[in-house]
Amino acid sequence: MMKLCTRLLAVVGFLATAGTASAEGFALYEYSARGVALGGATVARKPDPSAVAYNPALITRLKGANVQAGISAITPSGYMSSEDPANGGTDTHLKASTWMVPNFYYTQQINDKFTFGIGEFSRFGLGFEYPHNWPGKNNVYQVELTTASVNPNIAWAVTDKLSLAVGLEVMYLNLDLKKKSPLPLPNAQVDANIQNADSVGYGGNLAAHYQFNEQWGAGLVYRSQIKQRAEGVNEMTVENVPSWIVNGSPLLSNMDKDHNAHGTVVLPDSLAGAVSWSPMPELSFELGAIWTRWSTFKNLSIHTDDVGVSRSKKYWDDAWRLNFGVEYDALDWLTLRAGFVYDQSPMTEAYEDYLIPTDGRYIYSAGLGFHWNAWTLDLAYAYIDAVGRKYSARPADGVLDSHAKSTRTDIFSLSVGYQF
């Protein structure tokens, strides 16, 4: 019953979402339009309700009750230039797609010391699709990893300068993964399609904010790792083999049907820190960094009943994300914003694959904020310029001599807020 209740709670936010990675690894930071415009540099500065995701300790500075809802549209593009042993070099483009990532927040001031806040947002996500028979199909040709976190927090204003927060995170995960595997027959292969492998995992967060004076502030946020044990179905199909041969072979006929499947993955913990500076009330700058412990992502193993285990070694490195944002209240009703991010790639050369076809990213962003009485409307755009990744062939893992090129992502975000 408990698992059902938590799953239903997470699905409220998940129904409309499918995330694609917009940070290195497959972490997401599109928690609000304001946050997108500022490159996520909202850990130490004046908050809005999305502080529940960026730094829950800041919600003690929000008076009364506040609600905010938003959505980001994420559109990746690019192509892979590969040396196909069958026909020489070939270029394969990602299929056009747009992924919608929603968010929702509510904060309620309990008294002068304590504030309650709850949010729904996506911390991890990944989505792309190549043609089913592209040269790298034996590694992966389609993946959809979606998550939705429900995160209630209690924040405490310890003093006029220091605020602390503690929260519980309930994360729903769903994974679809498709790849092909060759068989020892001419042109024969097995299409393995992991469908609706889902689970619910639990974690927590700790946060702090200190306002030194009217100009300087600092924030710190820790989010724990979350272990997910996803269970689903592996839809296996034998291709390019006559049906009479498949039916006459116990091994092939066992591969040519659906099987229960499960896999366990540890999603990494992270530590974010930032310093903000406001030289005047209407202008603020923030410089921050996020360290993510991707070294917990050691492998992706899929256990398929009556077939065996498919192991994909990862052994990623821990990685840094550096961000900077500037915000200026140009008019009583208009705020201007801009940001910049550099994301370090966690993927190691020895185990690189097509799951994350980039080698570091630069993100340029800008946005507008509008204010009418108790209402706010935020708009943002971010452009992700990804560094191409060169691959050395590892035939056993389905990786060819190849090069990811022209990899870019466009993000459009909108948020609407209201203060009661």
Disulfide bonds with the S-S distance in Angstrom:
none
